[in-house]
Amino acid sequence: MNKEKGVNNYFTNVNKFEQGDRSESVDILKSQARIMGTIEQSIIPGLPDDLALRCISKLSHGYHGKLECVSKDWRDLVRCEAYSCYKARNGWSESWLFAHSNNQLVAYDPDADRWHPLPRNEAIQDGWDHSGFACVCVSSCLLVIGGCYVSSFPREEPFVVTNVVMRFDPFKKEWKMVAGMRTPRTRFACAAVSGKVYDPVADRWEDLPAMPGPEMNCSWFGLSYKGSFHVLRAGEQISTQAFSPLEMTWSTVVDIWPLPRKMNYAVQVMKDDRLYSIVTQVLGGSLIQTRDTDDEGEWYTLGSVPCGVVLPDDPREPQVLGHGFAALRDELYVIGGRFLKLEKSGAGGFERLSVVRVCDPLVRPLIWREAKPMYLPAGGPITGCASLEESSPP
């Protein structure tokens, strides 16, 4: 019996036992766990294996790094696919917040309030910076799609656009290359709608009707809203293109997004299709805005985002740029960024931020708290972020 098959058999019998099928006793489960070659001894000495398994399974992924350091058996256990199925079957789903900064992907666990690094993506070679890609979560996995590589070596080609799509399995802690786009793309519109990933170019994974309007360029981005894929363009416009997966057609809808688009802003969709936007003001500071769900009301401001930085020689609040904006559970996250720090002499430079600010947008006025900051070398401008909320089966 190989290791993976043995692990799956073990969890299958554990589930039968917990669902009331007493035909398999705990003693048999223990013997199977030892036979399968992954767990060579009791999971936790002194505790029944089924109870020990429940204890470990209730720990969120932020603690997995410490669990894997206990023993090779524990490492194999928490990386097993059946382990994640066992957690989901018991309703112990988890939440993930992924962020890409300084050429490194990290994940945040809100239950443990801790960040941890992801394994290295083998598609990224040393000396190359990855940017312009899309981060999308679908089917309980993270997809990193396309983008471009910029070389730090003068003799190398300075700019390479890719069509590679890499999938990260959060429980196996593994990257895998999946079917790529037919055309290399960078800084493109992309979103997940109803379990599928869409971008507005027809020559991709599956052919879609071509989107009407001007040729796509780097000033477009995508969003999933009310079951459709919306393609937005920076700058002033009065309409937005929306693709319906059910009808497989594009339509032009009245523009419902905040203006002006030339400012640093991002939009998140939360439960009940509630829209929230973060807008960086020209004179400094950022605002959280929302609108009514009927798509006819005006955007209005809920409050400002605390900068997280106090400059002793400058009473003004510095303008933070390049932050990440994400929605996870019922909260909004403003992640990292950078700000310009000026000296008295007039010289200065950009400083990186690792602070993470969190608020519940339904609580008025907004009450912000600081989550665990990103650890070095992560932090600074966020080049991609996505959230994942696992769902338990009925």
Disulfide bonds with the S-S distance in Angstrom:
none
